[in-house]
Amino acid sequence: MEDEAPVVEVVPYDPAWSERFQVEQRLLSEVLPSALSIEHFGSTSIPGVAAKPIIDILAVVAEVDAVVADLRPLEQLGYVYRPMAFPEDDDHLFFAKDTDGKRSHHLHVFGTTSLAPEANRVFRAYVAANPDAARRYEAAKKRAAELHPDSRAQYGAAKEEMMTQLTAEARLWSLSAGHQSAQG
């Protein structure tokens, strides 16, 4: 096909992302009634930051095995389980959802013992509170998308150095300022 849309595209911030998350949060709360939290995270959760227009959702559950034991409720919402997405972390399930033939949502389900949810909350709060960090994050994402529009894996690798740097800054910021991330 000619002129196929790129797999990776970073677009200007869209206030509708928050509304799209809220719709999905309601649906997910019905099929994951034991979830301790269902939160918007990632770039689309940070006001003003350009992002891939894919809503990242973080859910924390008591037992990830219970989710895997019956995938039908998530499948009925269009979520496809990707068991090998994070093979190094048994406490992290990943689901992808397409809408109108295009990737629209990523669902990350973590067990309560995982440290990833809090690290993601701290990162989100730090970038949202620091315009310079937001600018650097956005620039890294745009540059990675320009270099690798056809590969999610190469896009991720291209922004990894900035992600590592910002994650370290966020951790120090959280510790030094005594910040507590807000769930939600």
NORHUDA-V552705 format. One record per residue. N is the residue number from 1. RES is the residue in three letters. PSI is psi in whole degrees, 0 to 359 (NA if undefined). D_FIRST is the distance of its C-alpha to the first C-alpha in whole Angstrom. Layout:
N/RES/PSI/D_FIRST ; N/RES/PSI/D_FIRST
This chain:
1/MET/145/0 ; 2/GLU/151/4 ; 3/ASP/40/7 ; 4/GLU/143/6 ; 5/ALA/146/10 ; 6/PRO/152/12 ; 7/VAL/322/14 ; 8/VAL/121/17 ; 9/GLU/127/18 ; 10/VAL/125/22 ; 11/VAL/161/23 ; 12/PRO/153/26 ; 13/TYR/139/29 ; 14/ASP/117/29 ; 15/PRO/340/32 ; 16/ALA/342/30 ; 17/TRP/320/29 ; 18/SER/318/33 ; 19/GLU/320/33 ; 20/ARG/320/30 ; 21/PHE/314/32 ; 22/GLN/321/35 ; 23/VAL/313/33 ; 24/GLU/324/32 ; 25/GLN/317/35 ; 26/ARG/315/37 ; 27/LEU/316/35 ; 28/LEU/326/35 ; 29/SER/336/39 ; 30/GLU/326/39 ; 31/VAL/348/37 ; 32/LEU/61/39 ; 33/PRO/340/42 ; 34/SER/2/44 ; 35/ALA/134/42 ; 36/LEU/333/44 ; 37/SER/151/42 ; 38/ILE/113/38 ; 39/GLU/153/37 ; 40/HIS/127/34 ; 41/PHE/185/34 ; 42/GLY/184/31 ; 43/SER/322/30 ; 44/THR/349/29 ; 45/SER/356/33 ; 46/ILE/109/34 ; 47/PRO/133/35 ; 48/GLY/350/34 ; 49/VAL/129/31 ; 50/ALA/151/28 ; 51/ALA/167/26 ; 52/LYS/136/22 ; 53/PRO/55/23 ; 54/ILE/123/23 ; 55/ILE/118/27 ; 56/ASP/129/29 ; 57/ILE/134/32 ; 58/LEU/124/35 ; 59/ALA/138/37 ; 60/VAL/128/40 ; 61/VAL/158/42 ; 62/ALA/319/45 ; 63/GLU/113/43 ; 64/VAL/330/40 ; 65/ASP/328/41 ; 66/ALA/326/41 ; 67/VAL/314/38 ; 68/VAL/329/36 ; 69/ALA/331/39 ; 70/ASP/94/37 ; 71/LEU/350/34 ; 72/ARG/315/34 ; 73/PRO/320/34 ; 74/LEU/321/32 ; 75/GLU/323/29 ; 76/GLN/336/30 ; 77/LEU/358/29 ; 78/GLY/5/26 ; 79/TYR/133/27 ; 80/VAL/123/25 ; 81/TYR/131/28 ; 82/ARG/84/27 ; 83/PRO/337/30 ; 84/MET/12/29 ; 85/ALA/323/28 ; 86/PHE/67/31 ; 87/PRO/340/33 ; 88/GLU/353/36 ; 89/ASP/100/37 ; 90/ASP/346/38 ; 91/ASP/20/39 ; 92/HIS/111/36 ; 93/LEU/145/33 ; 94/PHE/135/30 ; 95/PHE/142/27 ; 96/ALA/146/24 ; 97/LYS/134/23 ; 98/ASP/146/20 ; 99/THR/127/20 ; 100/ASP/40/18 ; 101/GLY/10/15 ; 102/LYS/139/16 ; 103/ARG/129/19 ; 104/SER/333/22 ; 105/HIS/146/25 ; 106/HIS/128/26 ; 107/LEU/122/30 ; 108/HIS/119/32 ; 109/VAL/125/35 ; 110/PHE/148/38 ; 111/GLY/165/42 ; 112/THR/339/45 ; 113/THR/351/46 ; 114/SER/139/42 ; 115/LEU/348/43 ; 116/ALA/318/39 ; 117/PRO/314/40 ; 118/GLU/321/42 ; 119/ALA/320/41 ; 120/ASN/323/38 ; 121/ARG/316/40 ; 122/VAL/317/42 ; 123/PHE/312/39 ; 124/ARG/313/38 ; 125/ALA/319/41 ; 126/TYR/310/42 ; 127/VAL/322/38 ; 128/ALA/328/39 ; 129/ALA/350/43 ; 130/ASN/101/42 ; 131/PRO/324/40 ; 132/ASP/318/40 ; 133/ALA/318/39 ; 134/ALA/318/36 ; 135/ARG/315/35 ; 136/ARG/320/35 ; 137/TYR/311/33 ; 138/GLU/316/30 ; 139/ALA/318/30 ; 140/ALA/319/29 ; 141/LYS/315/27 ; 142/LYS/315/25 ; 143/ARG/315/25 ; 144/ALA/320/24 ; 145/ALA/323/21 ; 146/GLU/320/21 ; 147/LEU/326/21 ; 148/HIS/64/19 ; 149/PRO/346/16 ; 150/ASP/10/14 ; 151/SER/113/17 ; 152/ARG/321/20 ; 153/ALA/314/22 ; 154/GLN/324/22 ; 155/TYR/311/22 ; 156/GLY/316/25 ; 157/ALA/323/27 ; 158/ALA/334/27 ; 159/LYS/3/29 ; 160/GLU/318/31 ; 161/GLU/316/34 ; 162/MET/322/34 ; 163/MET/317/34 ; 164/THR/316/37 ; 165/GLN/312/39 ; 166/LEU/325/38 ; 167/THR/318/39 ; 168/ALA/317/42 ; 169/GLU/318/43 ; 170/ALA/319/43 ; 171/ARG/314/45 ; 172/LEU/317/48 ; 173/TRP/314/47 ; 174/SER/315/48 ; 175/LEU/315/51 ; 176/SER/326/53 ; 177/ALA/355/52 ; 178/GLY/26/53 ; 179/HIS/143/50 ; 180/GLN/128/49 ; 181/SER/148/45 ; 182/ALA/130/45 ; 183/GLN/148/43 ; 184/GLY/NA/41
